């Protein structure tokens, strides 16, 4: 192990007491003279490893400091606190005392007089040239010190003294071939740009927190590298240098831009000293928050005026605005959340580009291909743009812009899709129950296709994924559509009575949730309520997500819940994989429409219907209607009426589903395979002797860990005294420390190094 700076220093000091036992007397004390007080900063850490290091000064027992008479008592070990061993020679550090001062003790009355005899009974720690050791000399000395090549200018010598305590903490391999003041300053202030920002943020509070040597170094850095003196009286000039970002100031700005939240008062300074008139052109536009705010206000007013434009004019305006505002997304104010409209603009650009293209109308397959490849991106862009409507004013402005751009495209797409479906509805009318044999089906409520696409791109890069699509059952409501993507579909009657669009089982039971779970179990599927329900080799059905209920209650506020949904799905997937499942199929019941300006209303009086929901209705027999009618999934003799275009039968809503549109009916099928190592063929032979468990494991390598848990999927339920790596011969011994656990059930669990469960085996402790 490399010798540290402090050990080198200690060895050099103690080496001064070396003597030939046959011809010399051991020195009574080692005197360390430091006329310029260069070594003071290193004394406290050095005392921690040298209990025999004493200091000349005012009495302080804790610091082993005292006057000459106290030092004599300590050297002679007449005081209880002199606890060093007999083999150690005491050292007296004498700050401010030179070799000449010590020789002249006898010339007058001095507090040093009691130490005079140590000129003869002690020894001085001196350089080979007979002078007191300086920091510079010791750092350069290859025999006693570090052997560094220090630049011999005053700045470097002063920096070495100031940075001495940091030098002591630094691995010598870190030092460059030639050490200068800048390197030494970097030890004291490893991130000088952050230190300058802290000063701007805290001013005198920051400088007062520094020790005197550090304060001097900091001031030197500010003067030599940044051309300012850290004094609040100069704050205006300093802020202007910061805002102009010339030379080294650019690094300071970059540090600020990376984490502006760490320096909240810096923004206030920039705001306070923002120039007016032509002087603004002397600075980069980004520098002052007011400029960004003025641009945001201009963008807000432009959006608010979109109602006066045609759709084509609005789309062109968006592309023009992007040229002027795109750069603001890279400004520091975007990081602080104060460029929301500039951030929203990039998503409005996506909408503007998509709506400028022609929607194909040759067939259902053709329009579906268009929606799969690009159309769904307009839906997601509308969600993302609206999510930046944090303030009421911004939300209102974005609502106008989205309403102008997106609603016209949404209506156009819906009309063309419904026209095609009216001619050929086989994608809905030819739906039949499919034999499902998936090990794990994860049902995500109202997981619209655009969300599934975005989730796949963002969250599943480390897994093998396949995103395809299918068609929701009609009407696109949970009671009808959820059973259609489940194994239960084969157990349902296709002559069901339409009670709130909920089918019945072949045996005539209403498909309420308890019956749904029972039917799953009858088909060999476990309904997973807790992750501990998962069993490798079994088939599972699990349900997550609250997008639909949230959409109905929060309307367009749902845009702020999308990231929460993505996080929930991601965590669920990883936990399922951690429990040994290798492949997951994600299904959903339906998508939805969302328009922040509100969906248009189509009149359909309730008295004309048996059942009326927002986007669909069962019209009473004999009532004539021009609405689109299509067969119900669970009884083709029952015809359901659908609201035209994107309209709503009830009050003006922003969120809706149940109708016939690509957003509602074009739903994702997502399969995910664990990208990690495949399951291994592992076997475990278990032998218990009371609370000692001896295992013989085959099929697992030494990177795998083995432990005992009460719940195989819960790492917190471990009851073995530790988890162990599988040995080369496969033999592992584990212990259960809690004797109360004897005769109770547990699991031998084997995981990969990252915690993924790859094998579990039930056992009875002690049997």
N, C-alpha and C positions, 0 to 999 in steps of 0.2 A: 504494500500500500504506500502511495506517495506521501512524503513527509509534508505536513502543512506548514504554512507560513509561521503560525504561532509556535509550532514545535521547533522549527529552525531557529526562531528568535530565542526561545527558551534554551535550546542547546548551546547557542552562541553565548548567551549571558552566563549560563552555568559553567561553560567551558573556561571562563575567566578564572575560576577557582581551582583549576587543575594544578596539582602539585605532586612532586615525587615524595612518596611516603618515607623513603629512607633518609632524605636529606633536607626536607622542607616541612614546615608546619602548615597545617591546613588553614586557609584564610578564615577569619571569623565572620566576615561579611563581604558581599559583593556590592559595590557602589555603582549605580547607574546614573550618570550625569547627563542632563538634557537642558542645556542653557537656553535653547529657543523653544522649549516645550513642544517639540515636534511629535513626540511619542504619546502624548496624553490620551488620544482617542483609542489607543490599543490597550491601555492598561486594564480596564475592566474585564475584557474577555481573557486577557493573559492571566489575571489573578484567579480566574476560575480553574485554571490548570496548574497554577503556582501558588499554593497556600502560603508559601514563604516569601512572597513578593509584598513588600511594605512600601508605604509612600510617605515622604516628608511633606507635612502640611498641617492644617488645623485638625484637631482630633475628631475622628469619625470611626468608631469601632467597626461598623458594618463594612466600611471601605478599606479597613486596615491602614488607616492614615493617622498620623500624629506628629507632634513636635519631636525634637532631638532626644529629649530625656525619655519619652515614651518608646522611641525606637531602640534606645539602648537597653531598656527593660525587655523589649520583645526579642532583641538579638540574644540576650543572655537567658531568655526563656524563663524569666521570673514572673511572667503574666500567664494566666490560664489560657488566654486565646492564642498563645504561641504553640500551635498544635502540629507543626510539621515534624517530619522524622529527623533523627539525629544525622542521617546521611545527607540531608539537604542543607546547603549553605544559604542563609537568609540573604535576600536581595533588597536593597533600599533604592527606590526610584526617587530622584531628586530633581523635580522640574524647576527650571529657571536657574540652576546652579551649574557653573562651568568648572572645568578642571582648575583654572586659575583661581576662581572664588574659593575653592576648597583648600587650595594651598595657602591662601592668605587668611585662613580662619584665625590664626594666632595673632594677627596684627591688630585686632580690636575686639570690642565686645560684640558678639554676634550670637544669634540663636543656634548657630551651627557648632559652637565651641565644644559641646559635649561629644560631638562626633569626630573631633580632631584625631583621637588616637587611632581611628580606622584607617588613617593614612599609612599606618605601620602594621596594624593587625588585620587589615582587610585588603581588598584588591579592587581596582577600578576596571569596569568593562569598557575597553577602549579599542579603537581601530588599530590596525598594525602600524599605522603612521603615528600613533601616540595621541591622536585627537579623539574627542568624543564621537560616538557613532551618530551619524545623521541618517534620516530615513532614506535619502537619496543614495548614500554610500552603501547602506545595508541591502537595498533592493538590487544594486548593481553587483555586489560582491558575490563571486561564484563559489567561494569557499564557505562563507558563513550564511549568506543571504540567498536571494532568488536568482542571481546571475542575469538579471534583466538588462536589456540595452535601452536605457532611458535617454531620450533626447535631452541634451544639457542646456536647456533654456530655462529662464526663470518661471515661465508659465507651467512647464512640466514639473519642475521641482516643487512649486507651490501646490499643484494639483495632486502630486504624490502624497504630500502631507495631509491634504484635505480628504483624500480618498483612502487613507491608510486602513481604516476599519473595513472598507469594502474590499481592498486588496487582500486582506487577511481571509476573507470569505470566498475568494475567487480561486478556482482551480488554475494552477499555473499554466496548464496546457492551453488555457483560453487566451493567454497573452500573445499579442503579435510579436513578430521578430524585432520591431522597433516600437517602443512605447512612447507616445507623446501625450500632451495635455488633453487632447480631444478624447483619446481612449480612456484616460483616467477619469475625465468628467462623465463619460458614459457609464462608468461603474457607479458613480453617485446618483446619476439620473439616467437609468437605462432607457427610458423613453422621455427624452427631453421635450418632445412636442406635447406629451400629456402634461408634463410639469408646467409648461407655459400656459396651457389651457386651464390647468388648475389655478394658476395665478390669475388669469383673466376672470375665472369664475368666482374665486374667493378673495383675490387681492391680498391685503396685508395678513389675513387669517392664514393663508398658505405660507407666506414667507416667515411668519412668526412661529409656524410649526416646525421649521427647520432648525437644526443645530447650527451654531455659528459658522463652522467650516462649510457646511452644506449651503448655507445662505450665501456665503461669499462665492462659492463655486457657481451657484445658480445665477447670481448677478453677473459673474464673468461670462457664463454661457450666453445670457441674454444680450450682453454688450457685444461680445465678439462675433456671435453667429446671427444675431437677430436685430442688432443695432437699436437696442432700447435699454433703459434702466427701469427695472420693475418698481415703479413708484406710481401710486394712484394719481398723483398730480399730473402725470403724463398720459392718462388713460385715453384721451381722445386721439392723440398721435399714434398710440400703440394699436388701438382698434382699427385705425385707418391702414396701418401696415398689415395687420391681420387680414383685413378685407381686400386689400390690393393683391396679396398672395405672391409677392415677388420673392425670388431666390428661396431661402430656407423657409419662408413663411408658407409656401405652398404645402410643405409637409405638415405644418401645424393645421392648416385648413383641412387637409385630407383626413387627419386624425379626428378633427371635430366632425367632419361629414360622416365618418364611419360610425360614430356613437354620440350624436348630439344630445341624447338624453342624459349623458353623464355630466354635461356642462350647461345646465338650464339657464344660468345667468348670462352666458355668452350671447345668446339670442337677444336678450334685453339690451346688452351693450351695442350690438349691431343695429338694433331698432333705434336706440337713442341717438346714435351718431350717423344715421343714414343721411347722406347729402341730398340736397335738392338742386333743381335746375341742371345746368350743363355739367356741374361737378360729378353727377352720377356716371357720366361716360368715362370717368377716370377709373372706374371699378368694374369687375366682372358683374354681370347682371344678377348672378346667383347670390351675391354677397349679403344682400339686405332683405330681410323677410318682407318688408313692405312691397318690394317689387314683385315678389311671388304672389302676394295677396292681391295686388292690383291686377295681375294676369288672371288669377282665379275669378275675381269679380267680373272681369271682362268676359271670360268664358261662361260664367253663370248667366249673365245677361244675354249672351248669344243663344244659349240653350233655351232660355225663357221665351225668346222670339221665334222659336221654330214653328209655332202654330201658324205663323204668317207665311211659311214657305211650303212649297210642294215637296213631296217625298224626294223627288230627284234633286231639287235644290238643297234640301237638308242633307242628303247623302254627300253631295259635292262639297257642301260647307264643312262637314265633318272631316273630309280628307284635307281640305285647306287648313282647318284649325290644327290638325295633327302636325303640319309642317312648322307651325309657330310654337306649339306647346309641348311637343314630344320631349325636348331637351329638359323640361322642368321635372320630368320623372327621375332624372339623375341628379337633381339638385338636393341639397341637404334638407330642404323643407318638405320634400316628399317623404323622407325618412321620419320626419316629425308629424306626419299625417296632415300637413297643411297644403297639399297639392292633390286633394281628392279628385277634383274634376279633371285634372291632367291625367291622373291614373285611370279614371273612368273612360277618358277619351279613347284610349287604345282599344278598348272593347267596343266602343261605338264604331270605330273604324272597321272592325270585323263585320259588324252588322251592315254597315254602309257598303262594303265590298260584296257581301253575299246577296243583298237585295238588288244589286245592280245586274245580277245574272238572271237568265231566263229559267223558270221552273219547268222541267220536262213534264209533259202530260200524255205521253204515248200509252202508258200502262201503269198499273199499280206497282209492278216490279221496278219500272223505270223511276217513278217518283220516290219509291222506297230507297233505291240506290242513291239518288240525289240527296235524300235526307241523311242517309248513313254516312256519305262521304263528306258533305259540307253543310247541309241544312241545319243539322243539330248544333253546329258551332254558333249559329246566330242565337239560338236559345240560351246557350251557356254564356255567350257574350252579354246578352241582356241581363242575366243574373249577376254577372261580375260587375257590369257597369253600375247597376242599381245598388250593389253592396257598398259602393263608395259614397252613397247618399247618407252620410253620417249626420250632418246637420239638417234641420228642416228645410232651410233654403236650398241646400245642395240636392236634397231628395226631390224637392218640387221641380227644380230645374232639370234634373235627370229624368224625372217622370215625363216632362214635356218632350224631351229629346227622344227618349225611348218610345213614347207614344207615337211620335211622328214617324220614326224610322221602322220600328219593329212591328207595330200593330198592322200597318198596311201589308207587309210581307206575310205576317201571321194569317191575316184574313185571306190573302190571295192563295197561300199554300193550302189552307183548310178548304176553301171552295173547290180548288182543283182536285184535291184528294177525295172529297165527298162526291164530286162529279164522276170520278173514276170508279169509286165504290158503288155508286148507283148503277153503273153499267156492269160491274163485275165484283161481287162481294165474296168471292170464293175464299179469300184469305181469312174471312171470318166464318163463313157458313160451312166450310169443310174441316173445321177444327174437330179433332177426335182425341180421346184420351190416349196418351202415349205411355208405354211401359217404361217406368223409370227404375234404374238400378244403381243410382249414384250413392256413394258411401256417405257423402255429406251434402245436403242441400241447405243453403243459407238463404232465407227469404228476407229481402230488404224492402221494407214498405215504400211504395211510390218512388222507386229508384229509376227516375227518368233516364232515357238513353244518353242524353248529353252529360248527365252526372256520372254515369257508368264509364263513359269514354274519358272524361277528365280524371276520374279516380284511377282508372287503369294507367294512364300516362304518368300520373304524379306519384302514386303510392305503391305500384306493384312492379317496379323496375327490377327487383331482385328475384321475382318469381316468373314462372312461365305462365302466360295468360292467353286466353282466346276470347275475344269479344265478338259475339254475333248478335242476331236479333230474332225475335219472334213477334207474333201479333197478340195483343191482349184479347181476351174474350170480350164480347159485347153483351151488355154495356160495360164500359171501362170503369167499373166500380168494384170495390174489394169483395163484396159478397158473391159476385159473379166471377171475377177474374182471378182471385187468389186460388180457389180450388182448381182452376184450370191448369196452373203451373205446378201443382202438387201431385204426389202419388195418389191422392184421394180421388182424383178425377175419374179413374176407372171404376170407382165405387158409387158414382152418382148417377141419378136417373136423368135421362135425356127427355123425359116427359114430365119434368118437375112443374109444380105450380109456382107461379111467379109471385112470391110473397117477399116484397122488398128486394127483389132480384136475387134472392137466396135460394139455391137448389135444395133438393132433398136427396138422401141416399137411396139406393135401389130398394132398401127395406122401408122407405117412406119417412125416415127421420129428418127433421129440419136440420140443416148443416150449421148449427150453432158451434161455438168454439169447443165445448167439451166433446161434442160428437166428432168434430174434425180431429181432435187428438186421439180419440178412440179408434177412428178409422185408420189413422196413421199407424197406430200400434198393431192393428189387425193385419196391416200390410207389411209388418216387420220393421217399421221405422220407430226409432226412439225420438220423442219430443224433448229437445234439449232445453231445459230451463236454467241449468247451471253447467259450467264447463266440466264439473266433476261427473256429469252424466255421460260424458263421451267415453265410448269403448271402441278401441281399434278392432276392426273386423265386423262391427255392427253398422247398420244404416241409420242415418240421423236426419232430423229436420229441426232447424232452429230459426227463430224470427227476431229481427232487430229493426230499429229505425222508427222515427215518429214524424217523418216528413209530411205525411198526409194530414194527421191531426194538427200539426203545427201550421200547415198551410191554411187550413180552414179557420184557425183561430187568429193567426198573425197576418194572414194575407201576404202582401209583398214583403213583409218583414221576414219571411222565410229565407230570404237571400243571406241573412246573417247566420243562419243555422247550417248552411251547407258544409262549412269546414268542420263543424261539430259532427255531422253525419260521417264525413270522410274519416275523421279520427276514430269514431266508434267502429266503423267497418274495418279499418286497418288493424285496430287492436284486437277485434274479434277474430279476424283471419289469423293473425300471428298466434293468438292463444289456442285456436283450433289446431294449427300446425304443431304447436308445442305439446299438444296432447297426442301426437302420433298420427294424425290424419294427414294424408299426402295430397289429396285433391278435393277441391270444394267447387260446387256449382252454385252460383248466385242467380236467383230468380226474383222477379217482382210481379206485382199484380197489374199496375197501370202507371202511366205518366200523368201529366197535368198541363193545364194552360196557366200562364201567369202574365198578367198585363197590369202594370201599376196604374194606368189611367182608368182601369175598370173594363170588364167585358160588357159588350153591348147586350141589351135585353130583348128577348123575343117573347111576345105575349102568348101565354098558354094558360087560360084560367084553370084553376085547380078543379073546378066542378066538371070539367071535361075529361078528367083523368082518373084512373084507378090509383095510380102511384105517380107522383111527379117529383123528380129530383132536379138538380140544377141544370144538367145537360141532357137528360133523357126522361122519358115518361111512358107509362103504359096508358094509352088512351082508351076510354070507354068504348065498348062495342057500339057500332052504329054512328059514331062521331066521325065526320069527314075531316081530313087534314091533308095539307100539301107537304107536310114535313117528311123528311127521309125516314123510311121504316125499314128495319132490318131484323132478322130472326134473333131471338134470345138464344144464347149459347146452350142453355139447359132444356130448351123446348122450342124447336123450330116453328111450332105452330103459333107461338106467342111472338107478335111483332112489336118491337119497341120503337118509339118515335124519338128522333134526335133533333136537338136544336141546330139550326143552320149555321154554317160558318163557325165563328168562335163565340156565338151568343149564348145567353143564359136565360133559363125560364123564370128565374126568381129575381130577387133584387140584385142590383149592380154589385158584382163581386170581382175581386182581382185574381183569385185563385179558384180553379174549378177543374173537374174531370168527370168522366161518365159519358162523354160524347165521342164523336168520330173525327179525329184529327191525328196527324202523325205524332204530335207531342203527347197525346193520350194513349195511343194504341200501338205505336212502334216501340217495343220494350226490349231491354237487353237480356241476353243470356251470356253470362260471364263464367268461364271456368278458370280456376287458378290451381296450378300445381306447385307444390313447395319446391323452391329452387335449391334447397339444401340436399344433403346427401340422402339417398334413398334408405328406406328401412332395411335393417340388417336381420339376418336369420339368427337371432340370439336365443340361447337357452341358458337357464340358471338352475343349478342344483343347490337347494337350501338345507342347511343343517343347523338346528338350534341346540344350544346347551344353556338352559336358563335364559339370560339376557344377552348371551353371546351368539352372534349369527355368523356362521362360516359359509361362504359362497364359492361355488365353482362356476365360472362364467365362460361361455364360448360364444364367439361371433362378435365380440365387442373389443375394440382396440384400446390402447392405453390413454387415448385422449378422452375416452368416455368416463363419466363419473357415476358412482353408484351410491345409493343412500336408502334409508327407510323412511317412508312417509305414511301418515294416516290417510291422506287424500293424494292419490297419485298425481293429480294435476296442480296441486297447490304447493309451491316451494316452501311456504311458511309452515307447512304441517310436518316438517322433518322431525323425527324423534330419535334418529341415530345420533350418537355423540358428534359425528362429523360426516361429511361426504368424502369419498375416496376415489382416486383414479383406479381404473381397472389395471391390475398388475400384468406383467408380461405372461405369466403362467395362468392368468385368469382367476387366481385365488385372492379373495378379499375377505377380511374379517371386520364386522361392524358390531357396535355395542349399543344397546338401549339402556340409558342410565336410569330411567324412571321405572322402578320395580312395579309400580301400579299398572304399567302397560302389559305385564305378563298375562298371557292367555287372551289378549285382545287382537283384533284383526288389524293388519297393516299391509303395506305394499313395498316390495323390493322394486325400486325405480332406478332405471339406467337412463342417463341423458347424454346428449352430445355436449361438447364443451360450452356451447352457448345456452344450455338449459333445455333444449328441445328433448322431450321425452321420446325415447326410441324403444323402450321396453318397460313393461310393468308386470309384476307377478304377485298375486295375493298370497299372504302367509299368515299364520297365527304365531304371535310372539311366544317363544319358549317351547313350542311343540315340534 
